[in-house]
């Protein structure tokens, strides 16, 4: 998914893509749901979804367009930069 869908990639606060990290606020989850729905039409026993790098190690946080928009809706203001975790 990371190679084929740049729109799913996490970004740091400078706008650089975080290697091999997908943002769960992007359309990524909806795409995975669609794929699973298509597979569920076949008589298979089950699915194994391997765990993604959830971004729980430095650098932490995502500053992609989806996260920026969600932050603004939730808190009523844009993300400030530099963002500090303290």
N, C-alpha and C positions, 0 to 999 in steps of 0.2 A: 504494500500500500504506500509506503514512504516513497519508493522510486516512481510509482505511476501516478500519484496524486499529490502534487506539490501544495494543493490547496488544503490538505489535511495536516501539514507540517507545523509543529510548534516553532515559535520564534522567541528569541530573547528580547530584552527591552530595547536593544539597538536595531531590531528588525532582522537579525541574522537567523537563518534556520538552524534549529537544534538537530544535529545529526541523529537520525533513526528514532526521533520522538514524534508521535502523532498526538494531535490535540483532540481531546474528547468533546470539546465544545464546537468543533468544526463539523461539517457534514459526514465525518468518518463513521460515527455510530449508525446513522441512518443507512449508509451504504452497506455496512456489515449486516444490519437487520434485513436489508433487501436480499443480500446474498444468501443468508440463512433461510429466509422464506422460500427462495427458489429451490434450495437444496432439500427443504422439508417436504417438497412434493414427491420426492423419491423414497422408496422403501429402504431407508438406511437406519442403522441402529442408534446413532447419536452423533454429536459433534464434539470436537476438542478445539477450544479457542485458546491458543497460547497467550500467555500474559505479555502485554506490552511493557515497555519501559514507561512507567507512569510519571516520570519526572520527579522522583522523590530524592534525588541527589543533585548536587550542584551541576549546572545552573538550575535553579528552581523557578517555577512559574512559566506561564506562557503569555505572550503579548501579541498574538496573532489578531487578525481583524475580528474573528468570532469572540475571542476573549475580551478584547477591547470593548466591543459592543455590549457584551453581557455585563461587564464591570460597570459601564456607564448607566445601563438600565437599573442595575441593582443599587448602585451608590449615588446616582444622579450627577456624576462628574467623571471626566476622563481619568485614566491612570496617570499619576504624576511620575515624572522621570527626573532624576534617577529614583527608581523604586527601591525602598529599603524594607527589609523583613523585620526590623526591630520595631 
